[in-house]
Amino acid sequence: MSSSDPGPAEGEGHVHAPSLPPFVFALFFIFGGITSLNDILIPKLKELFTLNYTQAMLVQFCFFAAYLVIGIPGAKLVKKIGYIRGAVAGLMTMTAGCLLFIPASTTATYPLFLLALFILASGVVIVQVVVNPLISLLGPQKTAHSRLTFAQAFNSFGTFVFPLVGAGLILGKLADVSAEDFEGAALAAYRTAESAMIVKTYLGLAVAITVVAGAVWLFRNRLQGEKHEASSALAGFDLLKRPRFGFGALCIFLYVGAEVAIGSVVINYLMLDDVLGEPENVIGWMVSLYWGGAMVGRFIGSALLRIVSPGKILAAVAVGAIALIALSTNSNGTLAAYSLLAIGLMNSIMFPTIFSLACERLGSRAADGSGIINVAIFGGAVIPLAMGALADLSGSLAMSLALPAACYAVIAVFGIYARRPAAS
């Protein structure tokens, strides 16, 4: 996100904190990885609790609902205590959410898993309110698009690594056993035993997050020149009156919804008989290819965005995503599988580019803009749930992919609309 006046004048309005970027990159890595673990949790919980697609998508609904609930209060908190202390507060909230998986597993209760995910996501929201504007402030305005895309590449690295490891830990190795084979006490025991794998994964995350929080805390007084404009809790909503920002916020809603919806059904889609027809514990790791494409694309995009109009690139990749959905749903076998996975590459530069295009020239209202954008991430709750309902009603996962395709169409229009720099 570009910023024209976030702190004391240093030629182009950025703040001086040369030792901070590596820690900001680490935060992008962590919250990206945790978010992508939902794609592993969904097929696991769907099997454990014999859920339909709509019920299974409540995982994403509860996770991304935190953006709606916490986005504005999170921005207010960050403005009050500062970026670094805000990041630590978010990390400790994430730890609390991870620890809540313990009682969820002990009781093998689906609603408690959903609550744990909401608390975990609340911490992610606070961290994200911090890192998006902060990385833009840590350098010149003219390279803000490129710098944010480069930072988002670390987010994508997390989304690549976490599912790769999580698939082995969470999905287990019993391809020939499922919750449908049990009932009564045996079913309760099966759910408790299988969900214990989930707990071990999130306990490990709790320890790692706590260590990172301690390291970030050491930098609490090193961010020189931080400045925030005082405003009321709902002040950021007036930014929606700016056509460019309002359109961009809508596109964040649609983009996150589309990306999350596709990622949420990747495993179940690949399991279909006319695609790969393999069980979840065999192809579960392949969700990392979807997120890995985004990682590779962001490193490439960080270079391209320095020489090509961000709006034009955004429109091009959105059209590319639509084409890949059409190819996947009208083919079968490995072509259907890998064309769907390749959408990750198209997704690569969308979030940081939409974010920075929408938020150009917000100046000292950067935190307000970030808060509203984080509220817009609520699309990750709405679109997947709607897609799950569409899949249940139509009886076809392929048909439900028309919804994210429509989201990408709107994003393509925004890319064309915002291809020129924002007016002062």
PyMOL commands that set and color helices and strands:
alter all, ss='L'
color gray80, all
select helices_A, chain A and resi 21-36+38-48+53-56+58-81+83-99+101-107+110-137+141-170+179-181+184-217+235-241+243-271+280-304+310-329+333-341+343-347+350-358+363-376+379-394+397-400+402-417
alter helices_A, ss='H'
color red, helices_A
deselect
rebuild
show_as cartoon
